[in-house]
Amino acid sequence: MLPHNTKKIYKDSIEFKASKLFGEILDKFIYDIPCQWIEFDDVYYEGTCVVNRQTLQDKILGRTETPLGIKLEQLEDYILELIFGTGKGRGHKAEKNLVKQEIQKFIKIDIFELYKTLFSNESYFFSLLQNNNSSESIKEIREYTKENLEAGCIYYDDAIAMLYLYLKIYGTNEYKNIKQVVIDEAQDYYPLQYEIFGLLFPNAKFTILGDMKQTLAKKEDISFYEEIHKILNKKKSSLIVLNKSFRCTNEILNFSLKFIEQSPQIKSFNRKGDSPEVFIADNSEVFIDKIVEEVKSCQEKGLQSIGLICKTENNSICLYNKIKHKLDIQIIRNGSAAELQGVFIIPVYMSKGLEFDAVLICDADNQNYYDEDDKNLLYVACTRALHRLSLFCEKEVSPLIYATSKHTKLAQTE
């Protein structure tokens, strides 16, 4: 049975399975497939052994530059040619189909079943780690993944690994003519995903754009770009660091940077505005009324796009149900709005890359924002604002916000 801290295991699982280390484990696994995980059979036709299993295995073990899946497909042609000769040959179509059915047992690779095998065989799995980390965390990840796969569940991290397996086993020429690839929000991708980009676009030049301080699920620094450079293995590359913010006012930028450890030397283009303010309500009614009042105030000031940002989708839905009868408002859940004009409620993870004239962070309490990961979320949410930023909470404000701005307490009026 898995422990109760499944959320932590899931996060650790993503970091492990999308890492360069796990990519190396998958490469070792692929190398072992012909020897350990394909059960070659002697091939018989009309009672005579046409080719034995060792010969078939030897053919697959050669030509290491050719993807395994391609070699297996070619092996089928080789066997059929041995039996029926070239061209139409003397074999009837039905007989060929019967032979194909037999050899498909070891020619066809089921990526899901193969991947499940990796996690099901405990001793083999840890043998691939060798001298690397085989901690309790890795043991929990293996057990967690094994149970998921046995239940037929494929999660985000497993989908990345299975795609890598597929591309390494079968290869692809579909995108070989692509000459330029632009990757935005680069900090949110993992090393194994960059390995996949390299496999998909082998002849392309890459433009990689990102802000290391706007990762939602992991921590990165400037060295991440060097790791990308090594993975993509291009002869020439240049790193250009931009240290001026085009989006926020000075006041919003300085407020936002307080949520970042070792705050970078970022400057805005000398655009001044109102200081962000935190509003603390002592009950739900006052809380909602103040948000509505702030939205209307922003509209009176001529601000065209207003984003009400919540930490989670559930928080967004809850706020929407409380406020939809008081404002003309839209909720963004599973996709981006066609045009950001008006008032929107949106979870913070979907707000990345967007910008609003005004941002209201609507759940800035100590239940929602309290640890190091939440600092990054607050940084992302705050930096969505162009001109005006306000934060709202009921009862206790987040301890992460205590030292960042002036506070206004709101109480029930008689």
RAQUIBEL-V512549 format. One record per backbone hydrogen bond with DSSP energy under -1.0 kcal/mol. CO is the residue of the C=O (numbers start at 1). NH is the residue of the N-H. If there is no record, write none. Layout:
BEGIN
co:CO nh:NH
co:CO nh:NH
END
This chain:
BEGIN
co:4 nh:6
co:5 nh:9
co:6 nh:10
co:7 nh:11
co:8 nh:12
co:9 nh:13
co:10 nh:14
co:11 nh:15
co:12 nh:16
co:13 nh:17
co:14 nh:18
co:16 nh:19
co:18 nh:192
co:19 nh:23
co:20 nh:24
co:21 nh:25
co:22 nh:26
co:23 nh:27
co:24 nh:28
co:25 nh:29
co:26 nh:30
co:27 nh:31
co:28 nh:32
co:29 nh:33
co:32 nh:36
co:33 nh:37
co:38 nh:40
co:43 nh:50
co:43 nh:51
co:45 nh:48
co:48 nh:45
co:51 nh:43
co:52 nh:56
co:53 nh:57
co:54 nh:58
co:55 nh:59
co:56 nh:60
co:57 nh:61
co:58 nh:62
co:63 nh:66
co:67 nh:71
co:68 nh:72
co:69 nh:73
co:70 nh:74
co:71 nh:75
co:72 nh:76
co:73 nh:77
co:74 nh:78
co:75 nh:79
co:76 nh:80
co:77 nh:81
co:78 nh:82
co:79 nh:83
co:80 nh:84
co:81 nh:85
co:92 nh:96
co:93 nh:97
co:94 nh:98
co:95 nh:99
co:96 nh:100
co:97 nh:101
co:98 nh:102
co:99 nh:103
co:100 nh:104
co:102 nh:105
co:103 nh:106
co:103 nh:107
co:104 nh:108
co:110 nh:114
co:111 nh:115
co:112 nh:116
co:113 nh:117
co:114 nh:118
co:115 nh:119
co:116 nh:120
co:117 nh:121
co:120 nh:122
co:121 nh:125
co:122 nh:126
co:123 nh:127
co:124 nh:128
co:129 nh:132
co:135 nh:139
co:136 nh:140
co:137 nh:141
co:138 nh:142
co:139 nh:143
co:140 nh:144
co:141 nh:145
co:142 nh:146
co:143 nh:147
co:144 nh:148
co:145 nh:149
co:146 nh:150
co:147 nh:151
co:148 nh:153
co:149 nh:152
co:155 nh:159
co:156 nh:160
co:157 nh:161
co:158 nh:162
co:159 nh:163
co:160 nh:164
co:161 nh:165
co:162 nh:166
co:163 nh:167
co:164 nh:168
co:165 nh:169
co:166 nh:170
co:167 nh:171
co:169 nh:69
co:173 nh:176
co:175 nh:178
co:179 nh:205
co:181 nh:207
co:183 nh:209
co:185 nh:188
co:186 nh:189
co:190 nh:194
co:191 nh:195
co:192 nh:196
co:193 nh:197
co:194 nh:198
co:195 nh:199
co:196 nh:200
co:197 nh:201
co:201 nh:204
co:205 nh:181
co:207 nh:183
co:209 nh:186
co:211 nh:214
co:221 nh:224
co:222 nh:225
co:223 nh:227
co:224 nh:228
co:225 nh:229
co:226 nh:230
co:227 nh:231
co:228 nh:232
co:229 nh:233
co:243 nh:267
co:249 nh:253
co:250 nh:254
co:251 nh:255
co:252 nh:256
co:253 nh:257
co:256 nh:259
co:257 nh:260
co:264 nh:266
co:267 nh:245
co:268 nh:270
co:271 nh:250
co:277 nh:391
co:278 nh:408
co:279 nh:393
co:280 nh:410
co:281 nh:395
co:283 nh:287
co:284 nh:288
co:285 nh:289
co:286 nh:290
co:287 nh:291
co:288 nh:292
co:289 nh:293
co:290 nh:294
co:291 nh:295
co:292 nh:296
co:293 nh:297
co:294 nh:298
co:295 nh:299
co:296 nh:300
co:297 nh:301
co:298 nh:303
co:299 nh:302
co:304 nh:342
co:305 nh:358
co:306 nh:344
co:307 nh:360
co:308 nh:346
co:309 nh:362
co:310 nh:348
co:312 nh:316
co:313 nh:317
co:314 nh:318
co:315 nh:319
co:316 nh:320
co:317 nh:321
co:318 nh:322
co:319 nh:323
co:320 nh:324
co:323 nh:326
co:323 nh:327
co:327 nh:329
co:330 nh:345
co:339 nh:341
co:342 nh:306
co:343 nh:330
co:344 nh:308
co:345 nh:332
co:346 nh:310
co:347 nh:350
co:348 nh:351
co:351 nh:354
co:356 nh:386
co:357 nh:387
co:357 nh:388
co:358 nh:307
co:359 nh:390
co:360 nh:309
co:361 nh:392
co:363 nh:365
co:364 nh:398
co:365 nh:369
co:373 nh:377
co:374 nh:378
co:375 nh:379
co:376 nh:380
co:377 nh:381
co:378 nh:382
co:379 nh:383
co:381 nh:384
co:382 nh:385
co:384 nh:356
co:388 nh:359
co:389 nh:277
co:390 nh:361
co:391 nh:279
co:392 nh:364
co:393 nh:281
co:396 nh:366
co:398 nh:401
co:401 nh:404
co:406 nh:278
co:408 nh:280
co:410 nh:282
END
